[in-house]
């Protein structure tokens, strides 16, 4: 039982559920109405997002096992609950299940799933300490489940889904850069080349704000292209106001504590943005 708990902790079930749900949201954003015969694709899509996220978490902990032995000794591998080779074998099994579910959906889905998996493994193995390139890889991982959901629903990437994925990519990149300000001391010690480490907290804050405002600038496009309903407007207005206000606060005060608060509240604005697109698709 203890070993089973160790493997469950290794895959981080909450993260897996979130990514599986993100695929379903992508389906909803694509505006596809499902018949009873199509529900199997929705189930397979959820399984793919869930299993590949679990595999990614296991691979991440395998590569971080030496750092975790110092910083996070309670995690499954350094605590001895799961052996390092067992973690890799577990990741292989989860990957196989995720890919099998994607193949059962469509070949196009399999290729999207494969690309997402390669991106995350690249981040884990070589991108994590690269700074901005690593931030971009994380943001691709965040945006991909929504694109995958569109492929599940329509066997294509719908324009409104693509716009949301791009806004999520930009906003999350700004958030990752903001996180770099919070972690600057630890990142310096571990030779993680974030923008805050390389150019200072002020420059990092300016870069983060540029990504936030770029995301805001895209928000009117779905409405102008008649891709969403009226209900998109009030929710996306909250998102835009929040990101702009957060940007001004970050420029005014880019201290570690201020950046920590801002990167947490930006997550709330991203949720409002997601709700805006969902409401707009109804």
N, C-alpha and C positions, 0 to 999 in steps of 0.2 A: 504493500500500500504506500509506503514511504517513497519507493522508487516511482510509482505511478504519479504521485504528487509532484515529484521532482521533474518528470517529463512534462506534466501539465504547466508547471511554473516556467519551464524552459520555453514553451511555445507562446506564453503570455495570451491566454484565451480572450481577454478583453480586447487586446489589439486585433486578434483574429476576427472576433465578432464585428468590430468596427469596420474592418476592410471588407468582410463579407457583406455587411450592410451597405457599404459604399457602392458595391457592385449593383445591389438592388436599386439604390438611389439613381445610379447611372441608367438603369433600365427605365425608371420612372421619368427621368429627364428626357430620355429619347422619345417619350410619348407613345410607347408601344402598348396597345391593349392586348392583354394575354388571354387566349382561349385556354380551355382546360388541357388541351393537348400540348400547349406551349410551356406549361408550368415546370416541366422537367428541365428546360433550359435555365429557368430562373434558379432552380435548386442547384444545378451543376455550376452555375455562375457563382453562387454563394459558396459552394464547397471549394471552388478554385481559389477565390479570394481568401477564404479561411485557412486552407491548407498551405498555400504558398506563403502567407504571412507567418504561420507557425514555423515553416521551414526556414524562413529568413531570420526569425528570432533565434532559432537554434544555431544557425550558422554564425550569427552575430556573437552569441555567447561563446561559441567555440574559439573564434578569433580573439575575443577579448578576455579569455580565461586568465591570462597572466595579470592583466590590469585589474580585473575583477577580484583576483585573489588578494589585492591590496585595498581597493576602493569599495568593493561589494562582495565581501567574503561569504555572505549568506546566500548568494545566487547558487543555482543547482550544481554547476560544475565545480567551482572552488570549494563549496561546502561538502562535496563528495556524494551528493544525492544522485548525480548522474556523472558517469565517466565521460571523458572528452570524446573517445571513439564512439561511445554510445550516442552522444549528442549528434555526431555526424551521421550515424546510421539512421537515427530518428529523423533528421532533416531530409535524408534521402527518401525515406518512406513517405513523409508528408509531401515532398516534391512530386513523387510518382503519383500519388493520389490526386494532387492538384492538377497536374498535367493531364491525367486520364480524364478528369472531369471536364477539362477544357476541350479535349479532343471529342468527347461525347457531345459537346455543344456545337462546335464547328472547327474546321481547320484554321479559319481566320482567328478564332478565339485562342486557339493553341499558340499561334505565332505572337499574339499580343501578350499572352501569359508568359511565354518564353522570354520576350524582350524585357518584361517587368522583372522577371527573376534574375536575368543577367545584370540589369541595372543595379538591383539591390546587392547582389554578390560583389559587383564591382565596387560599390560604395563600401561594403564591409571590409573587403580585402585591401584595396588601394586608395579609395577615395576619402575615407573617414578623416584622415589627417591632412587633406589637401586644401582645406579652407573653402573658398567659394565653389570650386568644382564639386566638392562633397555636398555643399548646400543645394546645389542644382540637382544632384542625383537624388537626394532626399525628396525634393519637391516633385521630381518626376514620379517617384514611388507614391506620393500622396495623390497626384492627379490621375495616375493610370487606372485605378479601379473604376472611376467614373467613365472613362473611355471604354474600358472593358465591358461595363454594363450596357453602353450604347451598342457595342458590337454584338453582345448577346441578344439585345432586343431587335436590332434592325440590320445586323450584319454589315454595319457601316457606322462611321462616326458622325452623328448628327451635329449640325452647326452649333446649336445651343449648348450641347454637351461639350463641344470643343472650346467654346468661349468660357464656359464655367471652369473647365479643366485648366485653361490658360490663366484665368484669374486666380484659381486656387494655387497654381504653380508660382505665380508672381508673389502673392500674399505670403505663402509659406516660405518662399526664399527670403523675403524681408524678415519673417519671424526667425528663421534659422540664423540670419546675420545678427539679429537682435540677441539671440541666445549666445552668440559668440562674445558679445559684450559682457554678458553675465558670467561666462566661463573663462574669461581672458587669462586669469592667473593660472588656473589649472591647465589650460591649453598651452600656455607658454612653457610650463614645466614638461608637458608631454610632446612638445614640438608639433602641435597642431596649428597649421598655418592659416588661421581664420583672418578675415579682414581686420578685426579688432587687434589681433596680435601683430599683423604686418604693418598696418597703417595707423593704428590708434583707435580709441573708442569713438572719437568725433567723426572720423572718416567712415567708420563702420555704420554709425547712426545715419549719416547722410545717404549711404548706399542703401540701407534698409528702407528709409523713407522713399527713395526713388522707386523701389519695387512696390511698396504699398500704393503710392500715387499712380503708378502705371496700371496697377490692377483697378483702381478707382476709375481711371480714364476709360477703361473698356466697358464699364457697367452700363452705359446708355445704349450700347450697340444692340443687344438683344431686343430691346424695346423698339428702336428705330427700324430694325429689320423685321419687325412683327413676328418674332420667334417666341414671345411670351405674352401672357395675359396681363391685365391691369394689376393683378395682385402681386406681380413681381416688383412694382415700383416702391410701395411703402417699406418692404423688407430690405430691398437693396439700398434704399436711402439710409436706413439705419446702419447698414454695413459701411457705406461710403462715409457717413458722418463719423462713425467710430474709427475707421482707418485714418481719416484726415486728422481727427483729434489726437489719436495715438501718435501720429507722425509729428505733430506740433509739440507734443509733450516730450517725445524722444529727442527732438532737436534742442529743446530748451534744457533738458536734463538727461544726459546720456550716462549717468552713473550706473554702477552695477545694480543697485536696488531699484532704480527707476526702470532700467531695461528689463529686469525680472518681472515687474508688475505689467509692463507693456506687452511683453511676449506672452504672458498669460491671458491678458484681456483680448489680444488680437485673435486668439483661438475662438473667443466668443463671437467676434465679428465675422469670422469665417463660417461659423455655424449659421448666423443670420443670412449670410450670402447663399449658403446651401439651401436654406429654407425659402429664400427668394426665388431661386430657380425651380424648386419643387412646386411652389405655389403658382409660379408662372406657367408651369407645364400642365396645370389642371384645367 
